[in-house]
Amino acid sequence: MARPARRDEVDALLGETYGRGVIGRGLGRSYGDAAQCAGGLVIDLTRLDRVHYVDALKGLVKVEAGLSLDLLMRLLLPLGWFVPVTPGTRHVTVGGALTADIHGKNHHVDGSFCDHVERFTLVTPTGTVDVSPEAEPDLFWATAGGMGLTGVVVDATVRLCPVETAFVRVDTERARDLDDALHRMAGGDHRYQYSVAWVDCLARGASLGRSVLTRGHHARLEELPDRARPSALDFGPKAFLGAPRWLPSTLLNRASVRVFNAMWFAKAPSLERGRIQPLHAFFHPLDGVRNWNLLYGRRGLVQYQFALPLGQEAVLGTALERLSLARCPSFLAVLKRFGPANPGPLSFPIPGWTLALDAPAGWGGLAPLLDGLDELVAEAGGRVYLAKDSRLRPELLPAMYPRLDEWRRVQAKADPAGLLQSDLDRRLSLIERDRAR
């Protein structure tokens, strides 16, 4: 059961009893079951979309948790401010960004979303709490990446990033293989605020892991052409294309993805400096295609993302070898470098590398391939991203998140009766079931 809620209704909903628990939900852009609760109550928080205030001098904004990053960007950019961290889509809520502790192309210098949150209001089954890293540090960091299981975030105050334009100055270059890509990123990412590499997961042999690196900064006003300067802070992206619903499930197969990947790598410049791109083209290219997920057919896609610590680059190579040998038809695979982790026990980023990819859910060899990658990643001290997971085996979770018991103690204090539950929680046994209702 799903129920839209206003701010004054959230407290009452968490005060009631539901046999299968309660979980909050934003725009539903998690690829897994984090915001689902079969047999329980899902609270639709998208009505909580008000802006309390914007401090354009200090670069602070206080908003309700159901406001999307898309609307927030449209509000802030004309004022010369940008969100501190954005994922690959604008269509996520502030509350979702906080409880998943999202990361972006700038983690190596700016950390993840919760590193820029000053405070938030959390409604728990035991009461409403004003949470900050100073006043409630344990609860703050348990909520960061806690997937909504410590309570319902209803508002947040976020520090912003100052910008002069709604554009990015981008450098692009090709890397001939994985070692070349890692060398370029490790040696040069510190010169860029944003960095990401598209990886060809079907390349083999000497070309294994060949990549296209795109790195950049927010463009300064003086870097824009004269004709663009009067509208430098305009921001109104639209989706001009749409994927039709009649596309066959076999559209993305080994042959078509291999051709696409080869063409994408070939058309990328071997080296290009200083190209000016709109923010939405650099950060959110898929938002320009309505219903892009329909490209995968009726069975949809599986999104898979893992992180590996520094020193485990050989394991990353092994993972790519397995993907290539299995001929996994993924045309969207991205590699990023993570900086220092924050104190969140379930926050995903760790110092090292992260690879995210998608694949058609109906591809026959997908399940055993990803199961094997899970084991490889866990043995290397890595982890998968819970905000995207839909299939991890629960026995691997403690190895991937060694501070799980620490998180459970804080969660149990916030929710002693075990009212907060989700399908993700039950599948992975995040919360100890002898306590949960």
Residue pairs with C-beta under 8 A, 6 or more apart in sequence:
1 40
1 41
1 42
2 25
2 41
2 42
2 43
2 44
3 13
3 41
3 42
3 43
3 44
4 44
4 46
4 47
5 13
5 43
5 44
5 45
5 47
5 48
6 47
6 48
7 48
7 64
7 154
10 43
10 45
10 48
10 123
10 152
10 154
11 123
11 128
13 22
13 41
13 43
14 22
14 123
14 124
14 125
14 151
14 152
14 419
15 125
16 41
17 419
17 437
18 40
18 41
18 419
18 437
19 39
19 40
19 437
20 37
20 38
20 39
20 40
20 421
20 437
21 37
21 40
21 41
21 418
21 419
21 420
21 421
21 422
21 436
21 437
22 37
22 40
22 41
22 42
22 43
22 419
22 420
22 421
23 34
23 35
23 36
23 37
23 40
23 41
23 42
23 43
23 148
23 149
23 420
23 421
23 422
24 35
24 42
24 43
24 45
24 95
24 99
24 148
24 152
24 153
25 35
25 42
25 43
25 44
25 45
26 35
26 45
26 46
26 65
26 66
26 92
26 93
26 95
26 96
27 46
27 68
27 91
27 92
27 93
27 96
28 35
29 89
29 91
29 92
29 96
30 96
30 100
30 387
30 388
31 301
31 302
31 303
31 387
31 388
31 389
31 390
32 386
32 387
32 388
32 389
32 390
32 424
33 390
33 422
33 423
33 424
33 427
34 100
34 147
34 148
34 386
34 387
34 422
34 423
34 424
35 42
35 96
35 148
35 422
36 42
36 422
36 423
36 424
37 421
37 422
37 423
38 423
40 421
43 152
45 65
45 66
45 93
45 95
45 152
45 154
46 66
46 93
47 66
48 64
48 65
48 66
48 67
48 95
48 154
48 155
49 63
49 64
49 66
49 67
49 68
49 71
50 63
50 64
50 67
51 61
51 62
51 63
51 64
51 67
51 75
52 62
52 63
52 64
52 155
53 60
53 61
53 62
54 60
54 61
54 75
54 76
54 79
54 81
55 61
56 79
56 80
56 81
59 81
59 159
59 160
59 161
59 162
60 118
60 157
60 158
60 159
60 160
61 72
61 76
61 81
61 157
61 158
61 160
62 155
62 156
62 157
62 158
63 72
63 94
63 155
63 156
63 158
64 94
64 154
64 155
65 93
65 94
65 95
65 98
65 120
65 152
65 153
65 154
65 155
65 156
66 93
66 94
66 95
67 93
67 94
68 90
68 91
68 92
68 93
68 94
69 83
69 86
69 90
69 91
69 92
69 93
69 94
69 97
70 90
70 91
70 287
72 83
72 94
73 82
73 83
73 86
73 90
73 235
73 279
74 235
74 236
76 82
76 83
76 160
77 163
77 166
77 233
77 234
77 235
77 279
78 233
78 234
78 235
79 233
80 162
80 163
80 164
80 233
81 160
81 161
81 162
81 163
82 160
82 161
82 162
82 163
82 218
82 279
83 158
83 160
83 161
84 110
84 113
84 115
84 116
84 158
84 159
84 160
84 161
85 97
85 102
85 103
85 104
85 106
85 107
85 110
85 111
85 112
85 113
85 115
85 116
86 102
86 104
86 283
86 284
87 97
87 102
87 103
87 104
88 283
88 284
88 286
88 334
89 284
89 286
89 287
90 237
90 280
90 283
90 284
90 287
91 287
92 102
94 153
94 156
94 158
95 152
95 153
95 154
95 156
96 102
97 113
98 113
98 114
98 117
98 120
98 143
98 144
98 153
98 156
99 143
99 144
99 145
99 146
99 147
99 148
99 153
100 113
100 145
100 147
100 386
100 387
101 112
101 113
101 114
101 144
101 145
101 342
101 344
101 346
101 347
101 348
101 349
102 112
102 113
102 387
103 111
103 112
103 113
103 336
103 338
103 348
103 349
103 354
104 194
104 283
105 194
105 195
105 196
105 283
105 336
106 193
106 194
106 195
107 336
107 337
107 338
107 339
107 349
108 189
108 190
108 195
108 336
108 337
108 338
108 339
109 190
109 193
109 339
110 116
110 161
110 193
110 339
111 339
111 340
111 342
111 349
112 144
112 342
112 347
112 348
112 349
113 144
114 140
114 141
114 144
114 145
114 342
114 344
114 347
115 342
116 158
116 159
116 160
117 144
117 156
117 157
117 158
117 159
118 132
118 157
118 158
118 159
119 130
119 131
119 132
119 135
119 156
119 157
120 131
120 132
120 140
120 143
120 153
120 154
120 155
120 156
120 157
121 128
121 129
121 130
121 131
121 153
121 154
121 155
121 156
122 128
122 129
122 131
122 139
122 143
122 150
122 151
122 152
122 153
122 154
122 414
123 151
123 152
123 154
124 150
124 151
124 152
124 414
124 415
124 420
125 151
125 414
125 415
125 416
125 417
125 419
125 420
126 414
126 415
126 416
129 136
129 139
129 151
129 414
130 136
131 139
131 140
131 143
132 140
133 140
133 141
137 343
138 410
139 150
139 410
139 414
141 342
141 343
141 344
141 345
141 347
142 150
142 344
142 345
142 346
142 407
142 410
142 411
142 414
143 150
143 151
143 153
144 342
144 344
144 346
144 347
145 344
145 345
145 346
145 347
145 348
145 386
146 344
146 346
146 407
146 411
147 346
147 386
147 387
147 422
147 424
147 425
147 430
148 420
148 422
149 411
149 415
149 420
149 421
149 422
149 425
149 430
149 431
150 410
150 411
150 414
150 415
150 420
151 414
151 415
151 420
161 218
163 218
163 233
164 218
164 219
164 220
164 221
164 232
164 233
165 218
165 219
165 220
165 221
165 223
165 224
165 232
165 233
166 232
166 233
166 234
166 235
166 278
166 279
167 218
167 219
167 224
167 228
167 232
167 276
167 277
167 278
167 279
168 194
168 216
168 217
168 218
168 219
168 276
168 277
168 278
168 279
168 282
168 283
169 216
169 217
169 218
169 219
169 220
169 223
169 274
169 275
169 276
170 214
170 215
170 216
170 274
170 275
170 276
170 277
170 282
171 192
171 213
171 214
171 215
171 216
171 272
171 273
171 274
171 275
172 212
172 213
172 214
172 268
172 269
172 271
172 272
172 275
173 184
173 212
173 213
173 269
173 270
173 271
173 272
174 210
174 211
174 212
174 213
174 265
174 268
174 269
174 270
174 271
175 181
175 184
175 197
175 209
175 210
175 211
175 212
175 213
176 206
176 207
176 210
177 203
177 206
177 207
177 208
177 209
177 210
178 199
178 208
178 209
178 210
178 211
178 316
178 317
178 320
179 209
179 317
180 211
181 197
181 199
181 209
181 210
181 211
181 213
181 335
182 313
182 316
182 353
184 213
185 195
185 197
185 213
185 335
185 337
186 337
188 215
189 195
189 215
189 337
191 215
192 215
192 216
192 217
193 216
193 217
193 218
194 215
194 216
194 217
194 282
195 213
195 214
195 215
195 336
195 337
196 213
196 214
196 215
196 334
196 335
196 336
197 211
197 212
197 213
197 214
197 334
197 335
197 336
198 211
198 212
198 214
198 264
198 332
198 333
198 334
198 335
199 209
199 210
199 211
199 320
199 333
199 334
199 335
199 355
199 357
200 207
200 209
200 210
200 211
200 261
200 262
200 264
200 265
200 333
201 261
201 320
201 323
201 324
201 328
201 330
201 333
201 357
202 254
202 257
202 258
202 261
202 323
202 324
202 327
202 328
202 329
202 330
203 209
203 210
203 261
203 265
203 324
204 324
204 325
208 317
208 320
208 321
208 324
209 317
209 320
210 265
211 335
212 264
212 265
212 268
214 282
216 277
216 282
219 276
221 229
221 232
223 274
223 276
224 232
224 276
225 276
228 276
235 279
235 280
237 278
237 280
237 284
237 287
237 288
238 288
239 287
239 288
239 289
239 290
240 288
241 288
241 289
241 290
242 289
242 290
242 291
243 289
243 290
243 291
243 292
243 293
243 294
243 295
244 294
245 291
245 294
247 294
247 295
247 297
248 297
249 296
249 297
249 298
249 299
249 360
249 362
250 297
251 295
251 296
251 297
252 295
252 296
252 297
252 329
252 331
252 360
253 329
253 360
254 327
254 329
256 329
257 329
257 330
257 331
260 331
261 331
264 331
280 287
280 288
281 288
286 292
293 300
293 301
296 358
296 360
296 361
297 360
297 362
299 360
299 361
299 362
300 360
300 361
301 358
301 359
301 360
301 361
302 358
302 359
302 360
302 361
302 366
302 370
302 390
302 391
303 356
303 357
303 358
303 388
304 356
304 357
304 358
304 359
304 370
304 373
304 384
304 388
305 354
305 355
305 356
305 357
305 384
305 385
305 388
306 319
306 354
306 355
306 373
306 374
306 377
306 382
306 383
306 384
306 385
307 338
307 348
307 349
307 350
307 352
307 353
307 354
307 377
307 382
307 383
307 384
307 385
308 315
308 316
308 352
308 353
308 354
308 377
308 380
308 381
308 382
309 350
309 351
309 352
309 380
309 381
309 382
310 351
310 352
310 353
311 352
312 352
312 353
312 380
312 381
312 382
313 353
315 376
315 377
315 380
315 382
316 353
316 355
318 376
319 355
319 373
319 376
319 377
320 355
322 369
322 372
322 373
322 376
323 330
323 333
323 357
323 369
326 365
326 369
328 357
328 359
328 363
328 365
328 366
328 369
329 359
329 360
329 363
330 357
330 358
330 359
332 357
332 358
333 355
333 356
333 357
333 358
334 355
334 356
334 357
335 353
335 354
335 355
336 353
336 354
336 356
337 352
337 353
337 354
338 349
338 350
338 351
338 352
338 353
338 354
339 349
339 351
340 351
341 347
341 349
341 350
341 351
342 349
345 401
345 403
345 404
345 406
345 407
345 410
346 386
346 401
346 403
346 404
346 407
348 354
348 383
348 385
348 386
348 387
350 382
350 383
352 382
354 385
356 385
356 388
359 366
360 366
367 391
370 391
371 393
374 384
374 392
374 393
374 396
375 396
377 383
377 384
377 400
378 396
378 399
378 400
379 399
382 400
383 400
383 401
384 392
384 400
386 424
386 428
389 424
389 428
392 427
392 428
394 427
394 428
394 429
397 404
397 428
397 429
397 430
398 404
401 407
404 430
408 430
408 431
408 432
411 420
411 431
412 431
412 432
412 435
416 435
417 435
417 437
418 431
418 435
418 436
418 437
419 437
420 431
421 431
421 436
421 437
424 430
425 431
425 436
426 433
